[in-house]
Amino acid sequence: MNSETSIKRTVISREGVGTTASILTRNDLFIGKFVTDHPTLILVRRGKKTLLTGDRRVELLPGDAVAIAAGAACDVENETDGGQFEADWIVCARSLIRKIEPDFPKHKRVQGIVSMQGLGREFILAFERGLQAIREPKVIPELIAVHRACELLHWLANTGYVFRSDERADVQRKVRLLIGAEPDRKWTSQDIAGLLAMSEATFRRKLAKEGQTFSEILVDVRMSLALSLLQSTNASVSSIAYQVGYESASRFSVRFKKRFGFSPMVIREEPRPRST
């Protein structure tokens, strides 16, 4: 049996500490206008990650990291090395962000993306300790786990930036968070409007001012989550389709390809030959 497929890959959360997963893809991928719904730290392990936002281009090599603000949208390109792209991501618990931000009142807020390149071996070790703190609750006591996650936020602060817990959320971001918490729910615009304490007409009008519709957000959140699950877990395409609200795997695959320009299986299939 292939050792890679024999290892269970999943998204892991530890309350009060954070959530993490490892990204693994076998083909070069370009992902347009990907929205990050939670403040995230990403460490590249293998291959190359390029982020493009506005006129800014950030290229990350193994050992480089990036901090991405909640709600940030950018184009993402993952390039494989030897047939694989690998990275780890961590979302630190919001309680920890609130805990350390009073220590850095003059630091800049992470808006969009902040490059964390060339920080060296000590940063990588700190990141690995943060991963372990979330993944091994039976081994790492809660007090130590919190300390390790905070250490990563302090590494970010050392660059002059911090995540802030008082992020202002526009309507579309609130909608994304509600759907993302229950992506398999049969959501309607009336449901969301009620949760946001406004009429459906007002809800639709506010979204229109932000250049969005409810159906567009619903599909994008579901497809974005599906992309993350395809990259970070061993779950089958049909299982992932069900998790994000699709009973038909074929209908899900059509939606996925329409959103990203490639089929779900491209992420896991053997590398395609590079064009010359």
N, C-alpha and C positions, 0 to 999 in steps of 0.2 A: 504493500500500500504506500502511496506517495505520502511522505512525512508531512508535507504541507497540508494535505486534505485531512490527515488523521488528527490534526490539532484543532480543537474547537476554537473558532474565532467568533467573537461576539462583542457587543457594546456593554461595558461594565460601569455601573454607578455605585458610589458609596455616599450615603447621605451625609451632608455636612462637609464633604471633602471635594467630590467632583465626579465627572464622567469621562471615560476614555475609551479609545478603540485604536486599532492599528489598521492603516490603509494598505491594501495590496492590490495592484493592478498589473496586468501582463501586456497591455498595449498602450501606446501613446494616446492620450486623450485630451481633447480640448473641450472645456465646459464653459459655455457662454452664460454670463450674467448669473453666476451662482451667488445666492444670498446666504450669509452666515447668521443664523438666528440667535446664537449665544456667543458671548465673548470667549474666544478660542485661542489656544496656543498650539502651533503645529511644528513638529520637528521632522525634518527630512532625513531619512535613513539611507535611501538608495535611489538613484536617478536624479532628476531635476524638476523642480516645481517653479513655474513662472506665474506671477499674479499681475494682472493688468487692470488698472482702474484709472479712468480719465486718461491723462497723458503720462501716467506713472507706470513704470515697469520694474518689478522686483523679481530677481532670479535667485533661487535658493538651491544650494548644493548640499550633499550629505553633511550633517553637523550644523547646518543653518536652520534657523527657526523664524517664525513670524507670529505676531499677535494680531488678531482680527477682531474688530469691534462688532458687537451685536448689531444686526441690521445692515452690515456692510455688504455691498454687492460688487463683485469683480469677475473678470474672465479668468479662468484657471487652465493652465496647461501642465499636465504631468507627463514627463518623458521618462521612459524606462531605461535601465542600464542592464544589459545582459538579459533582457526579457522581463524585467520586473521594476516596478516603482513601489517604494515602501516609505511610509511615514507614520508617525504617531500623533494623535491629537488629544488634548486635555481641555475640558471645560471646568474651571474651578467653581466651586459652590459660591453662589452670590453672597452668602454670609461671610465668606473669607475675603471677598472683595471689599465688603463693608468694613471688615475688621481692620484691614491694613490701610485703607485710603486716608484716614485721618493723619497718618504719619507722613503723607506726601501731599499737602494741600496746594503746593505750587507746581506740582508736576503736571505735564500736559495730559489731557484725556486722549486715550486711543480712539481716533476717528478714522475709519477706513482700515488701513493696514500699517503696521509698524514692523520694520525689518529688525531681526535679532540675529545678525550674521557675525561669524567669526568670534563667538564668545568663548570658544575653546572647550577643553575636556571637562572642566569643572561644571560648566553649565549642562553639558550632556549628562554628566553623572547626577546632577540635581534633577534633571528631567526624568531620568530613569528611576530615581527615588520617588518622584511624584507618581509615576506610573504604578510602581509597586504599592504605594500607599493606598491607591484606589483598588488595585487588583487583588490584594492579599490582606483583607480585613482580619483574618484569623492570625496573621503573623505580625502585622503592624498595628500597635495600639492606636486608638483614636487620637490621643494627644499628639503622638508622633506623626500620624498621618496628616493632621491639620498643619503641623509645623512644616512638613515637607511640601505640601501644596502652597503654603504661604511663601516658602523659599522661592518657588518659581515666580510668584507675583513680585517678589523683591528683585529677582533678576530682571524682570520687566521694568521695574522702577529704576533700576540702575541705568537703563537706557534713557531715562528722563520722561517715561510715560507710565500711566497706570490705567487700568480699567476703572470705570466709575459705576456705582450701583444706582445712581439717580438718572439713568438714561431716559430721555424723553421718548415716549413711544407714540408714533403716529398711528392712525387707525389701521393701516395695512400691517404694521408690525404686530399690533395687538391681535389681529386676525390670524397672522402666521403662528403666533405662540399658542393660541387656542386650538387651532387645527393640529399643530405639531404635537400637542399633548395627547390628542386622541385621533390620529390620522385615519383610523378605520371606521370612525363614526360616520353615519350618513348625515353629514352636515347640510344645513340649508342656510340661506342668508338670514332668514327669520330667526333661526337659532342663535347665530352670532350677534345679530342686532339686539336680541333680548339680553344676552350676556353682557353686552356693552351698554345696556340701559338706554337704548335709543330706538326710535321707530325704524322699520325696515327702509322706508323712503329716505330718512335722514342718513342711515348707514350707507345706502347705495350712493347718495349724493356726496358724502364725505370721501368715499373711496374714489369716485369719479374725479374729484378735485386733486387726488393724489395720482391720477392716471392709471387706476387699477379697477378691476371688477372682482366680485367675489369668486366667480368661477375660475378666473385666471389665477388667483392666489391659491385656491383650493388645489388645483392641479399642480402648481409649482411646488407647494409645500410637500405634497405627496410624492412627487417625482424626485425632489431634492433628498427627501428622507430615504427613498428607495435607492438612490445613487449611493448614499452613505452606507446603507446596509449591504449593498452589493460589493462595495469596496472593503467593508470591515467585518463581514460575517461569512459563514459558510452556508447560510440559509439558501434554499432553492429559490428560483425565480418565482415559482407559484406561491411559495410561502411568503415571500416579500410582497408580492402583489396583494395577497390577502391582508397582510399587516398594514398596508397603506390604503385599504379600502376598496380593492378590486377583487371580485369573485372570479373574474375571467383573466387568466394569465396572458392570453393572447391580446385581449383589449388593453391590458396594462402595458404589454410590450409595444403596442402601437403608440400609445400615449407617451411612453418613455422615449421612443425613437423620435417622435415629433418634437419633444422638448429638447433633447440633447444631440440629436443627429446621429446616434449610434444605438444599436440594440443592447439590451441588458447583458447578453452573453459575451459581448465584446470585452467587457471588463475582466472576464475570467478565462476566456479561450486562449489558446496558444498564440504567441506574438505573431502579428502580421508582418510580412516582409516589408522592410523600409523601401520606399520608392527611391530611384536613383535618377 
